[in-house]
Amino acid sequence: MNEAPLLIYPSAAQPAVYGALSWRDRAACGDTDPNLFFPDDGDVIGTERAKAVCASCPVARHCLSFALETNQVEGVWGGTTKGDRRRLRRQLLKEFREAG
C-alpha cells in the first residue's frame, strides 16, 4: 500500500476521509489509553512505547499533519515528540522562506 504524502497543513475541519471513515477512525491508537501518548518529559521508555504504536499506524502522516496544523506542543503525534515537531516546524519555515 502506498503511503499518502505528508500533508503539511490540511484542514482540521475537513480531515482526510477514506470512504465513510476519517483518518482518526483508522488510527492504530484508537484502542490505546491516550495517556500513553503524553509521557513525562525525559521518559524515554514511555516515549518509545508511544512511537512504537505510531510506527505501525497507517495514518501516522495525517496525524502528524494535524499536529502541525493545530500546533500540538505536547505529546507524541504521528510518531514525533514535541521536540521533533519543533525542529520540523523550523525546517519547514526555513524552506518556505528560501522558496520565496
SEROZA-59201 format. One record per residue: x, z, y of N, C-alpha, C in turn; residue number from 0. Coordinates in Angstrom, 2 decimals. Example, Ala and Ser with C-alpha at 12.3 -4.5 7.8 and 13.67 -1.06 7.14 Angstrom:
BEGIN
n.u:13.19	n.w:7.80	n.v:-5.69	ca.u:12.30	ca.w:7.80	ca.v:-4.50	c.u:13.20	c.w:7.80	c.v:-3.30	k:0
n.u:12.85	n.w:7.08	n.v:-2.25	ca.u:13.67	ca.w:7.14	ca.v:-1.06	c.u:12.90	c.w:7.87	c.v:0.03	k:1
END
This chain:
BEGIN
n.u:0.83	n.w:0.00	n.v:-1.18	ca.u:0.00	ca.w:0.00	ca.v:0.00	c.u:0.87	c.w:0.00	c.v:1.23	k:0
n.u:0.62	n.w:-0.88	n.v:2.18	ca.u:1.38	ca.w:-0.94	ca.v:3.41	c.u:0.99	c.w:0.21	c.v:4.32	k:1
n.u:2.00	n.w:0.79	n.v:4.92	ca.u:1.76	ca.w:1.90	ca.v:5.84	c.u:1.38	c.w:1.33	c.v:7.20	k:2
n.u:0.38	n.w:1.92	n.v:7.83	ca.u:-0.05	ca.w:1.47	ca.v:9.15	c.u:1.06	c.w:1.71	c.v:10.15	k:3
n.u:1.19	n.w:0.84	n.v:11.14	ca.u:2.21	ca.w:1.07	ca.v:12.17	c.u:1.88	c.w:2.31	c.v:12.97	k:4
n.u:2.92	n.w:2.91	n.v:13.54	ca.u:2.73	ca.w:4.09	ca.v:14.36	c.u:1.96	c.w:3.69	c.v:15.60	k:5
n.u:0.81	n.w:4.31	n.v:15.80	ca.u:0.02	ca.w:4.08	ca.v:16.99	c.u:0.43	c.w:5.13	c.v:17.99	k:6
n.u:1.11	n.w:4.73	n.v:19.03	ca.u:1.67	ca.w:5.70	ca.v:19.94	c.u:0.58	c.w:6.49	c.v:20.67	k:7
n.u:-0.41	n.w:5.83	n.v:21.21	ca.u:-1.45	ca.w:6.53	ca.v:21.94	c.u:-2.83	c.w:5.97	c.v:21.60	k:8
n.u:-3.30	n.w:6.19	n.v:20.36	ca.u:-4.66	ca.w:5.75	ca.v:20.05	c.u:-5.65	c.w:6.66	c.v:20.75	k:9
n.u:-6.87	n.w:6.26	n.v:20.82	ca.u:-7.88	ca.w:7.09	ca.v:21.46	c.u:-8.30	c.w:8.21	c.v:20.54	k:10
n.u:-8.14	n.w:9.45	n.v:20.99	ca.u:-8.57	ca.w:10.59	ca.v:20.19	c.u:-10.08	c.w:10.59	c.v:20.02	k:11
n.u:-10.77	n.w:10.02	n.v:21.00	ca.u:-12.23	ca.w:9.96	ca.v:20.93	c.u:-12.69	c.w:8.91	c.v:19.92	k:12
n.u:-11.86	n.w:7.94	n.v:19.65	ca.u:-12.17	ca.w:6.88	ca.v:18.70	c.u:-11.07	c.w:6.80	c.v:17.65	k:13
n.u:-10.99	n.w:7.79	n.v:16.74	ca.u:-9.90	ca.w:7.78	ca.v:15.76	c.u:-10.00	c.w:6.58	c.v:14.83	k:14
n.u:-8.87	n.w:6.20	n.v:14.27	ca.u:-8.84	ca.w:5.10	ca.v:13.32	c.u:-9.82	c.w:5.39	c.v:12.18	k:15
n.u:-10.60	n.w:4.41	n.v:11.80	ca.u:-11.64	ca.w:4.61	ca.v:10.78	c.u:-11.39	c.w:3.68	c.v:9.61	k:16
n.u:-11.52	n.w:4.22	n.v:8.42	ca.u:-11.37	ca.w:3.47	ca.v:7.18	c.u:-12.73	c.w:3.51	c.v:6.50	k:17
n.u:-13.49	n.w:2.43	n.v:6.58	ca.u:-14.85	ca.w:2.46	ca.v:6.04	c.u:-15.64	c.w:3.47	c.v:6.83	k:18
n.u:-16.21	n.w:4.44	n.v:6.17	ca.u:-17.00	ca.w:5.47	ca.v:6.85	c.u:-16.18	c.w:6.72	c.v:7.12	k:19
n.u:-14.90	n.w:6.72	n.v:6.76	ca.u:-14.07	ca.w:7.92	ca.v:6.91	c.u:-13.07	c.w:7.75	c.v:8.04	k:20
n.u:-12.84	n.w:8.81	n.v:8.80	ca.u:-11.78	ca.w:8.77	ca.v:9.80	c.u:-10.47	c.w:9.15	c.v:9.12	k:21
n.u:-9.37	n.w:9.00	n.v:9.83	ca.u:-8.08	ca.w:9.35	ca.v:9.24	c.u:-8.04	c.w:10.82	c.v:8.86	k:22
n.u:-8.75	n.w:11.65	n.v:9.60	ca.u:-8.76	ca.w:13.08	ca.v:9.29	c.u:-9.38	c.w:13.36	c.v:7.92	k:23
n.u:-10.37	n.w:12.58	n.v:7.56	ca.u:-11.03	ca.w:12.75	ca.v:6.26	c.u:-10.11	c.w:12.36	c.v:5.10	k:24
n.u:-9.10	n.w:11.55	n.v:5.37	ca.u:-8.19	ca.w:11.09	ca.v:4.33	c.u:-6.89	c.w:11.91	c.v:4.29	k:25
n.u:-6.76	n.w:12.88	n.v:5.17	ca.u:-5.51	ca.w:13.64	ca.v:5.28	c.u:-5.26	c.w:14.51	c.v:4.05	k:26
n.u:-4.00	n.w:14.56	n.v:3.65	ca.u:-3.59	ca.w:15.36	ca.v:2.48	c.u:-3.81	c.w:16.86	c.v:2.70	k:27
n.u:-3.89	n.w:17.27	n.v:3.94	ca.u:-4.02	ca.w:18.69	ca.v:4.25	c.u:-5.47	c.w:19.17	c.v:4.29	k:28
n.u:-6.40	n.w:18.31	n.v:3.99	ca.u:-7.82	ca.w:18.65	ca.v:4.11	c.u:-8.23	c.w:19.91	c.v:3.37	k:29
n.u:-7.63	n.w:20.19	n.v:2.25	ca.u:-7.98	ca.w:21.37	ca.v:1.46	c.u:-6.92	c.w:22.46	c.v:1.54	k:30
n.u:-6.06	n.w:22.36	n.v:2.54	ca.u:-4.96	ca.w:23.30	ca.v:2.69	c.u:-5.27	c.w:24.30	c.v:3.80	k:31
n.u:-4.84	n.w:25.53	n.v:3.62	ca.u:-5.02	ca.w:26.55	ca.v:4.66	c.u:-4.32	c.w:26.08	c.v:5.94	k:32
n.u:-5.04	n.w:25.94	n.v:7.04	ca.u:-4.44	ca.w:25.46	ca.v:8.29	c.u:-3.26	c.w:26.31	c.v:8.76	k:33
n.u:-3.23	n.w:27.57	n.v:8.41	ca.u:-2.13	ca.w:28.43	ca.v:8.83	c.u:-0.78	c.w:27.96	c.v:8.31	k:34
n.u:-0.80	n.w:27.22	n.v:7.19	ca.u:0.45	ca.w:26.68	ca.v:6.64	c.u:1.16	c.w:25.81	c.v:7.68	k:35
n.u:0.39	n.w:25.14	n.v:8.53	ca.u:0.96	ca.w:24.18	ca.v:9.47	c.u:1.37	c.w:24.81	c.v:10.80	k:36
n.u:1.28	n.w:26.13	n.v:10.87	ca.u:1.69	ca.w:26.86	ca.v:12.07	c.u:2.62	c.w:28.01	c.v:11.69	k:37
n.u:3.77	n.w:27.65	n.v:11.08	ca.u:4.72	ca.w:28.71	ca.v:10.70	c.u:5.34	c.w:29.35	c.v:11.94	k:38
n.u:5.83	n.w:30.56	n.v:11.76	ca.u:6.52	ca.w:31.25	ca.v:12.85	c.u:7.78	c.w:30.48	c.v:13.22	k:39
n.u:8.19	n.w:30.59	n.v:14.48	ca.u:9.45	ca.w:29.97	ca.v:14.90	c.u:10.58	c.w:30.47	c.v:14.02	k:40
n.u:11.39	n.w:29.56	n.v:13.55	ca.u:12.52	ca.w:29.92	ca.v:12.71	c.u:12.20	c.w:30.05	c.v:11.24	k:41
n.u:10.92	n.w:29.90	n.v:10.86	ca.u:10.51	ca.w:29.99	ca.v:9.44	c.u:10.78	c.w:28.65	c.v:8.77	k:42
n.u:12.02	n.w:28.47	n.v:8.32	ca.u:12.44	ca.w:27.21	ca.v:7.74	c.u:11.65	c.w:26.90	c.v:6.47	k:43
n.u:11.45	n.w:27.89	n.v:5.63	ca.u:10.72	ca.w:27.67	ca.v:4.37	c.u:9.28	c.w:27.28	c.v:4.65	k:44
n.u:8.62	n.w:27.98	n.v:5.57	ca.u:7.25	ca.w:27.64	ca.v:5.93	c.u:7.14	c.w:26.23	c.v:6.51	k:45
n.u:8.09	n.w:25.87	n.v:7.35	ca.u:8.10	ca.w:24.53	ca.v:7.94	c.u:8.29	c.w:23.47	c.v:6.87	k:46
n.u:9.19	n.w:23.71	n.v:5.94	ca.u:9.43	ca.w:22.74	ca.v:4.86	c.u:8.20	c.w:22.60	c.v:3.96	k:47
n.u:7.49	n.w:23.69	n.v:3.73	ca.u:6.26	ca.w:23.62	ca.v:2.92	c.u:5.22	c.w:22.74	c.v:3.61	k:48
n.u:5.07	n.w:22.92	n.v:4.91	ca.u:4.11	ca.w:22.10	ca.v:5.66	c.u:4.53	c.w:20.64	c.v:5.64	k:49
n.u:5.81	n.w:20.38	n.v:5.86	ca.u:6.30	ca.w:19.00	ca.v:5.85	c.u:6.13	c.w:18.35	c.v:4.49	k:50
n.u:6.21	n.w:19.13	n.v:3.42	ca.u:6.03	ca.w:18.59	ca.v:2.07	c.u:4.62	c.w:18.06	c.v:1.89	k:51
n.u:3.63	n.w:18.74	n.v:2.44	ca.u:2.25	ca.w:18.25	ca.v:2.38	c.u:2.16	c.w:16.93	c.v:3.14	k:52
n.u:2.75	n.w:16.90	n.v:4.32	ca.u:2.71	ca.w:15.69	ca.v:5.15	c.u:3.42	c.w:14.51	c.v:4.48	k:53
n.u:4.46	n.w:14.79	n.v:3.71	ca.u:5.23	ca.w:13.73	ca.v:3.08	c.u:4.39	c.w:12.91	c.v:2.11	k:54
n.u:3.36	n.w:13.51	n.v:1.54	ca.u:2.52	ca.w:12.77	ca.v:0.60	c.u:1.23	c.w:12.28	c.v:1.24	k:55
n.u:1.11	n.w:12.43	n.v:2.54	ca.u:-0.14	ca.w:12.11	ca.v:3.23	c.u:-0.22	c.w:10.63	c.v:3.59	k:56
n.u:-1.33	n.w:9.98	n.v:3.23	ca.u:-1.47	ca.w:8.55	ca.v:3.54	c.u:-1.75	c.w:8.27	c.v:5.02	k:57
n.u:-2.06	n.w:9.30	n.v:5.80	ca.u:-2.39	ca.w:9.07	ca.v:7.22	c.u:-1.50	c.w:9.90	c.v:8.15	k:58
n.u:-0.31	n.w:10.24	n.v:7.69	ca.u:0.60	ca.w:11.07	ca.v:8.50	c.u:0.91	c.w:10.41	c.v:9.84	k:59
n.u:1.03	n.w:9.09	n.v:9.87	ca.u:1.33	ca.w:8.40	ca.v:11.13	c.u:0.18	c.w:8.55	c.v:12.12	k:60
n.u:-1.04	n.w:8.52	n.v:11.64	ca.u:-2.18	ca.w:8.71	ca.v:12.53	c.u:-2.20	c.w:10.15	c.v:13.06	k:61
n.u:-1.86	n.w:11.08	n.v:12.20	ca.u:-1.79	ca.w:12.49	ca.v:12.59	c.u:-0.73	c.w:12.68	c.v:13.68	k:62
n.u:0.42	n.w:12.08	n.v:13.49	ca.u:1.48	ca.w:12.16	ca.v:14.48	c.u:1.04	c.w:11.53	c.v:15.79	k:63
n.u:0.40	n.w:10.38	n.v:15.73	ca.u:-0.08	ca.w:9.73	ca.v:16.94	c.u:-1.07	c.w:10.61	c.v:17.68	k:64
n.u:-1.98	n.w:11.25	n.v:16.93	ca.u:-2.94	ca.w:12.16	ca.v:17.54	c.u:-2.21	c.w:13.31	c.v:18.23	k:65
n.u:-1.22	n.w:13.86	n.v:17.56	ca.u:-0.47	ca.w:14.99	ca.v:18.13	c.u:0.24	c.w:14.58	c.v:19.42	k:66
n.u:0.79	n.w:13.38	n.v:19.44	ca.u:1.47	ca.w:12.90	ca.v:20.64	c.u:0.47	c.w:12.66	c.v:21.77	k:67
n.u:-0.65	n.w:12.04	n.v:21.45	ca.u:-1.66	ca.w:11.73	ca.v:22.46	c.u:-2.25	c.w:12.99	c.v:23.08	k:68
n.u:-2.49	n.w:13.98	n.v:22.26	ca.u:-3.17	ca.w:15.19	ca.v:22.73	c.u:-2.19	c.w:16.32	c.v:23.06	k:69
n.u:-0.89	n.w:15.96	n.v:23.05	ca.u:0.18	ca.w:16.90	ca.v:23.44	c.u:0.13	c.w:18.21	c.v:22.64	k:70
n.u:0.05	n.w:18.07	n.v:21.34	ca.u:0.09	ca.w:19.25	ca.v:20.46	c.u:1.51	c.w:19.79	c.v:20.47	k:71
n.u:1.68	n.w:20.97	n.v:21.03	ca.u:3.03	ca.w:21.53	ca.v:21.16	c.u:3.34	c.w:22.56	c.v:20.09	k:72
n.u:2.38	n.w:22.97	n.v:19.33	ca.u:2.61	ca.w:23.94	ca.v:18.26	c.u:2.28	c.w:23.32	c.v:16.91	k:73
n.u:2.90	n.w:23.82	n.v:15.89	ca.u:2.57	ca.w:23.42	ca.v:14.53	c.u:3.27	c.w:22.17	c.v:14.04	k:74
n.u:3.00	n.w:21.87	n.v:12.77	ca.u:3.53	ca.w:20.68	ca.v:12.11	c.u:2.41	c.w:19.65	c.v:12.08	k:75
n.u:2.67	n.w:18.49	n.v:12.65	ca.u:1.70	ca.w:17.39	ca.v:12.71	c.u:2.39	c.w:16.12	c.v:12.24	k:76
n.u:1.81	n.w:15.44	n.v:11.28	ca.u:2.40	ca.w:14.19	ca.v:10.82	c.u:3.83	c.w:14.35	c.v:10.33	k:77
n.u:4.15	n.w:15.52	n.v:9.80	ca.u:5.49	ca.w:15.77	ca.v:9.27	c.u:6.53	c.w:16.09	c.v:10.33	k:78
n.u:6.08	n.w:16.38	n.v:11.55	ca.u:7.03	ca.w:16.70	ca.v:12.62	c.u:6.78	c.w:18.09	c.v:13.18	k:79
n.u:7.85	n.w:18.73	n.v:13.60	ca.u:7.75	ca.w:20.03	ca.v:14.25	c.u:7.60	c.w:19.82	c.v:15.76	k:80
n.u:7.37	n.w:20.90	n.v:16.49	ca.u:7.26	ca.w:20.78	ca.v:17.94	c.u:8.56	c.w:20.25	c.v:18.54	k:81
n.u:9.69	n.w:20.63	n.v:17.99	ca.u:10.98	ca.w:20.11	ca.v:18.46	c.u:11.13	c.w:18.63	c.v:18.18	k:82
n.u:10.71	n.w:18.20	n.v:16.98	ca.u:10.75	ca.w:16.78	ca.v:16.63	c.u:9.91	c.w:15.97	c.v:17.61	k:83
n.u:8.70	n.w:16.47	n.v:17.90	ca.u:7.80	ca.w:15.74	ca.v:18.80	c.u:8.33	c.w:15.73	c.v:20.23	k:84
n.u:8.95	n.w:16.81	n.v:20.64	ca.u:9.55	ca.w:16.86	ca.v:21.98	c.u:10.63	c.w:15.78	c.v:22.09	k:85
n.u:11.49	n.w:15.67	n.v:21.08	ca.u:12.54	ca.w:14.64	ca.v:21.08	c.u:11.93	c.w:13.24	c.v:21.03	k:86
n.u:10.89	n.w:13.07	n.v:20.24	ca.u:10.23	ca.w:11.76	ca.v:20.14	c.u:9.61	c.w:11.37	c.v:21.48	k:87
n.u:8.95	n.w:12.31	n.v:22.15	ca.u:8.37	ca.w:12.02	ca.v:23.47	c.u:9.45	c.w:11.59	c.v:24.47	k:88
n.u:10.56	n.w:12.31	n.v:24.46	ca.u:11.66	ca.w:11.96	ca.v:25.36	c.u:12.16	c.w:10.54	c.v:25.08	k:89
n.u:12.33	n.w:10.24	n.v:23.80	ca.u:12.81	ca.w:8.91	ca.v:23.41	c.u:11.81	c.w:7.83	c.v:23.82	k:90
n.u:10.53	n.w:8.08	n.v:23.60	ca.u:9.51	ca.w:7.10	ca.v:23.98	c.u:9.49	c.w:6.89	c.v:25.49	k:91
n.u:9.58	n.w:7.97	n.v:26.24	ca.u:9.60	ca.w:7.85	ca.v:27.71	c.u:10.82	c.w:7.07	c.v:28.17	k:92
n.u:11.95	n.w:7.33	n.v:27.55	ca.u:13.17	ca.w:6.60	ca.v:27.89	c.u:13.00	c.w:5.11	c.v:27.62	k:93
n.u:12.43	n.w:4.77	n.v:26.46	ca.u:12.22	ca.w:3.37	ca.v:26.11	c.u:11.23	c.w:2.70	c.v:27.06	k:94
n.u:10.17	n.w:3.42	n.v:27.44	ca.u:9.20	ca.w:2.85	ca.v:28.40	c.u:9.85	c.w:2.59	c.v:29.74	k:95
n.u:10.67	n.w:3.52	n.v:30.21	ca.u:11.36	ca.w:3.35	ca.v:31.50	c.u:12.31	c.w:2.16	c.v:31.45	k:96
n.u:13.06	n.w:2.05	n.v:30.35	ca.u:14.03	ca.w:0.96	ca.v:30.21	c.u:13.34	c.w:-0.39	c.v:30.09	k:97
n.u:12.13	n.w:-0.40	n.v:29.53	ca.u:11.39	ca.w:-1.66	ca.v:29.36	c.u:10.84	c.w:-2.15	c.v:30.70	k:98
n.u:10.80	n.w:-1.24	n.v:31.66	ca.u:10.47	ca.w:-1.66	ca.v:32.97	c.u:9.15	c.w:-1.51	c.v:33.50	k:99
END
